[in-house]
Amino acid sequence: MKKTASNKPKISAEEGKRLLHQMLLIRRFEEKSAEEYTKSKIRGFLHLYVGEEAVAVGVTQSLKEEDYILSTYREHGHALARGMDPGEIMAEMFGKLEGCSMGRGGSMHLFDSKINFFGGNAIVCGHLPMAVGMALASKKQGKKNVTCCFFGEGAAAEGEFHESMNLAALWNVPVLFLCENNLYAMGTALKYTHSEQKLEKKGPAYGIETGSVNGMDLMAVMEASQKAVDYIRKTGKPYFLVCYTYRFRAHSMFDAELYREKAEVEKWKKEDPIPKFSEYLLKEKMISAEEIQEIEGKVEREIEKAIEFAENGTWEDVKDLTRFVYTESQRS
């Protein structure tokens, strides 16, 4: 990704196609996950990322291989954007040994140290102190990497958020606090959880450089996140970026979604980042309608391959039920 004099990202046709592929892969993967859940192939909790694809794809463009990523229980999109194999993710959700966490973590606990993707965390805001600690470790070890921590606006109402922001500022650690503000913490609207609804006002209270962006606009997210990461790499200090986005589906597959009007959801769907980016590429003559169909076909085959990999995976033997749960100890 190159930048013009105005600092706006300028992408090539090939980059545009790759970015569209990533967003479509996330969307179709999530839709297929919902389908498999209704068949009871996926069990437990399942939180889908449909509608928020521009954030995951946009932010990861600014990160390097050596950078760390921590996420929430709505992390499929982040994992895919980072480069985790769709088959390993699907196998994990199917509970198979070939999954990225050996089938032990499921949807909420994706993990792959090979690409520096450190979860998938089920506890709201529980990973923010971890991100600060990892960034502090990088600083003490003389590493030049950034720790990127994705979380929702619900986490920004937790005590750990304020403790983490405070310590990150006090210790000057290279962490990107990335808030995906989708306006609803489970079934509770933003106005009921935050006295100040402009979350970007919270950063300056801790002396942290802060920005906000339309999270439904891929190019805008790329620009804002690159600015944030450039700042962190230059200063070694934290940065707080709020992406205003929206999830098109319920909080989880168990959610009856009685807290918001259908008309509101339909209104937000008009801001869908995928067709908006497709239209941009078409307008700029970076892609043709036929090429978009080809990408759709490629994504469909990738999803089919992921399902096949998960279906053919191995169930863990029942004799290993307590493995990783209890530690064998010896008495002297």
Buried (B, 14 or more C-beta within 10 A) or exposed (E): BEBEEEEEBEBEEEBBBBBBBBBBBBBBBBBBBBEBBEEEBBEBBBBBBBBBBBBBBBBBBBBEEEBBBBBBBBBBBBBBBBEBBBBBBBBBBBBBBBBBBBBBBBBBBBBBEEBBBBBBBBEBBBBBBBBBBBBBEBBEEEBEBBBBBBBBBBBBBBEBBBBBBBBBBEBBBBBBBBBBBBBBBBBBEBEEBBEEEEBBEBBEEBBBBBBBBBBBBBBBBBBBBBBBBBBBBEEBBBBBBBBBBBBBBBBBBEBEEEBBEEEEBEEBEEBBBBEBBBEBBBEEEBBEEEBBEBBBEEBBEBBEBBBEBBEEBEEBEEEEEEEEEEEEEEEE
